[in-house]
Amino acid sequence: MVRRGLLAWVSRVGGLLVLLCCAVSVLYMLACTPRGDQEQRGLPRAHGPTGKDGFQAALQEREEQHRDYVSSLKRQIAQLQEELQERGEQLRGDRDPPARSQADLLAFLRAQVDRAEVHAGAKLATEYAAVPFDSFTLHKVYQLETGLTRHPEEKPVRKDKRDELVEAVESALEALNSPAESGPHQRPYTASDFIEGIYRTEKDKGTLYELTFKGDHKHEFKRLVLFRPFGPIMKVKKEKLNMAHTLINVIVPLAKRVDKFRQFMQNFREMCIQQDGRIHLTVVYFGKEEMNEVKGILENTSRAANFRNFTFIQLNGEFSRGKGLDVGARFWKGSNVLLFFCDVDIYFTSEFLNTCRLNTQPGKKVFYPVLFSQYNPGIIYGHHDAVPPLEQQLVIKKETGFWRDFGFGMTCQYRSDFINIGGFDLDIKGWGGEDVHLYRKYLHSNLIVVRTPVRGLFHLWHEKRCVDELTPEQYKMCMQSKAMNEASHGQLGMLVFRHEIEAHLRKQKQKTNSKKT
């Protein structure tokens, strides 16, 4: 509506401008055309005296009439221009954030450069406050914040990061080869002259690049400093979300592990039944060994908590996590439902269930939370008199666990998206691989994949056994996971060198005793 009104005002102003031009043209013709020509062309003759003086008087009268008409048009155009400007400002105010003019934006960008550590350093409180640089060449990136899924040296596999660094090098080459920088006889610079660069991002200011190129002579270099400032925050959209009737179907594949399932159901009863209340549980059980015990736990929970929203599916054959989740998802016969693929050794809070709901949308978004993986409590609390209760162990610290950023097994997505993407690869047997395969299919689709650490989702420690039946690749993945699950690097080091540490303590004790004697 606003755009339509704006076009109407523009149309009116255009019409008046045409009339103004016509009036000016008439005045010009009257001033320059002889009387005889006026008569021949049919222009109206002025009444009154004839002759030179009469014609002059008539011409002046006609000019005064046209001047009055032109003045009236000018006043109307001026009024319309003021209204048009007000409409334009109102339109820009509705559509854009504050400080819209080019001058204001340029001033803001310059302020970002001044705030960043480009021309001068900033006083920092501790040695951990400095934002480190990553370095890169045309082929590799050397990064500090690697996590567990990346290498300290790697090719930039993410397209946005690759495009960002390529753009930085191209911008530097463009500056080096510009007429203002290069002389008439200076050779053109190419990508082969690029030696290395460093860059870092300050999240409230922008990204700083320092790029080094070969100079014109030996031991000479060209350095360019580039800065990509962050612009002002813009509102994209505003939504009102009502999750009161959003049901989550928690699907758990299982074989044996009765004790773990009993622990899982204790957490499920408190978080899902007592606190949330919008949950359906689907247990897909492989085999018949210990099946009655698992069914008994389900039935006891159902009676004690008056909970009927569960499904038990029994499958024969070898355990396959992918098959269990796939069967559980397809078994649902109701309307489109939000699925949470979960393992029996997972602990989650009721807050996580809402996070699951808020980060998924059918046909648009799937959610891949990064859970916090617990280290072996026997190692973490080995110096304590006893291992504390589970609720006290679930704290997010580097001594107690790590973000499991190499795992993609716990995920939330709507059943319709899971079916449309083709579900799991059922040819994968045993441990591992099926979750990564599904994750990649979502990445290759048009759906948005939300990947973020979640504070209310924990992987409880359990001893991991890597059986001989696994493929070489699965066995390698299993052993890597086993090593990472035990303890932090420092804690494992203390275990490896504990004999040396104990020997050192004995020597120190002997020295102390000898001095006393």
KADAJO-V626622 format. One record per helix or strand. SS is the DSSP state (H for helix, E for strand). FROM is the first residue (numbers start at 0). TO is the last residue. If there is no record, write none. Layout:
# KADAJO-V626622
ss: <SS,SS>
from: <FROM,FROM>
to: <TO,TO>
This chain:
# KADAJO-V626622
ss: <H,H,H,H,E,E,E,H,H,E,E,E,E,H,E,H,E,E,H,E,E,H,E,E,H,H,E,E,H,E,H,E,H,H,H>
from: <1,34,50,101,133,140,152,158,190,193,205,220,247,257,278,290,309,319,320,337,345,349,360,364,376,389,400,410,414,429,433,447,471,488,497>
to: <31,39,94,114,135,141,153,175,192,201,213,228,253,275,285,304,314,319,330,341,347,357,360,373,379,392,402,413,420,429,442,458,485,495,515>
